[in-house]
Amino acid sequence: MTRLPQLLTSALLTTSLVALPAFAQTADDTTPADQVEGTPPAEGDEGTPSGLPVETAEPNAPDQEPAFIGQTRAPQPAEMPGVAQEVVAEGLPQLWALEFLPEGRMLVTAKEGALHIVSAEGEAGPAIEGVPEVEASGQGGLLDVALAPDFEESSRIYFSYAEPREGGNGTSVASATLVPDEEGGGALEDVTVIFQQLPTYDNTKHFGSRLVFSPEGHLYVTVGERSDQEPRVQAQELASGLGKIFRITPEGEVVDGNPFIGTEGALPEIWSLGHRNLQSAALDGEGRLWTVEHGPRGGDELNMPEAGLNYGWPEVTYGIEYSGAAVGDGITAMEGTQQPVYYWDPVIAPSGMAYYEGDEFPEWEGAFLVGGLVSQGVVVVHLDGDAVAYEERVPLEARVRDVKVGPDGAVYAVTEDRNAGSSQIIRLTRQD
């Protein structure tokens, strides 16, 4: 089934694509050495009037038309809150993910392969012992972390990482018991690898990955398709673990009801297929999974992945190759593949995602907050039902690797400085 709501006419499209000088923008950390890293908004560009799209730069693929009204360049809302920024923690190693512990402390993953507990006052404890070896070069490293649904009783955590293997590497997921100590550090005990993305491949790109527990206690695992021309086509193959979302039990077993159980040759853990590099995932207020994946140059996608559906990559996509060439046949729609709920051209380069429920920002209630690496801030995506109604951006002038809503209702953004190999945690509160 192809989801193609009301078609957008060329005239309507023209009104939403304001042609300004183009600049090179790439979707994620796969940028070849000869490609220009995405340019952040120029000083003063944050003041785009509400009601107009926040994005005014020329698209990378100007001849591509959205499939329906509102699929890209949604207007800004009429009312946007003032946002105050406070650095909660600085001088941290280059982080990848943050998860709040029940007592308000923060558990963070460092790309180099370390776990740390950060106090509410912003003090990072020593590295937690027992983390397995990771492949930390390129886009590899220790990636996402999630608490078990019964964490307060079990102290179990789950983490994804680029696992070095014979012949290459791949994304793996492990669970462990977190045992803190009095010095602010601790150790992992009973470390168990519960999932390995296969096949193993030898490069350092497109590992994904985010971990999200469903309301039923099942674990969604998002991964990448390893980027290169040859393996990325396996995103369309049910016998391959590249370019997929998986649904497994906390022990790593297949969940009853998964869509490809009984399909000959298919991996039964697969939930959906045809994905590129998934680094953003969160549940909405109804407990449904939403994701944002890195597209090519001008093709980041917001999706609500459903069981058994095909999201197109690399046969169908918005955007173009980093080289400027078309991706495959250059098509944006095909029978049997799903249209994204929303896409960005130029890209935001998404990483980290949270669904906002809280008192601090009533204007954001029910919106998704997405970290932007290239856009260097938090992208706020307002929904109307299952469609995007508005988009706004909170500039932070830094690459945002993860976003979480704290127990106080404030928004916490993990920023990174790749040159310095360091990170900050920034707390966002309402500024009237």
URWO-V924045 format. One record per backbone hydrogen bond with DSSP energy under -1.0 kcal/mol. CO is the residue of the C=O (numbers start at 1). NH is the residue of the N-H. If there is no record, write none. Layout:
BEGIN
CO:NH
CO:NH
END
This chain:
BEGIN
9:13
10:14
11:15
13:16
13:17
28:31
32:35
42:45
44:47
49:52
52:76
61:64
68:71
71:343
75:391
76:51
82:431
84:429
86:427
89:425
92:423
94:111
97:109
99:107
101:104
105:101
106:118
107:99
108:116
109:96
110:113
114:110
115:128
116:108
117:125
118:106
119:122
123:119
129:188
137:140
141:162
144:160
146:158
148:151
150:153
150:154
151:155
155:178
156:148
157:176
158:146
159:174
160:143
161:172
162:135
163:170
165:168
168:165
169:201
170:163
171:197
172:161
173:194
173:195
174:159
175:192
176:157
177:189
179:187
181:184
185:181
186:129
187:179
189:177
192:175
195:173
198:241
201:169
201:203
204:139
206:226
210:222
212:220
214:217
218:214
219:248
220:212
221:246
224:243
226:228
228:232
231:234
232:235
233:236
234:237
235:274
237:240
238:267
243:275
244:223
245:271
245:272
246:221
248:219
249:252
253:249
255:258
258:261
260:263
263:266
267:270
269:247
271:308
272:245
273:311
274:313
276:225
277:294
279:352
280:292
282:290
284:287
288:284
290:282
291:303
293:301
296:298
296:299
297:320
300:344
301:293
302:341
302:342
303:291
306:309
309:273
310:338
312:315
312:316
320:297
321:324
325:321
327:330
331:317
334:337
342:302
344:300
348:374
348:375
349:373
352:371
354:369
356:366
361:364
362:365
364:367
367:356
368:381
369:354
370:379
371:351
372:377
372:400
376:396
376:397
377:372
378:394
379:370
380:392
381:368
382:389
382:390
384:387
387:384
390:382
392:380
394:378
399:416
402:414
404:412
406:409
410:406
411:428
412:404
413:426
414:401
414:402
415:424
417:421
417:422
421:94
422:417
423:92
424:415
425:88
425:89
426:413
427:86
428:411
429:84
END
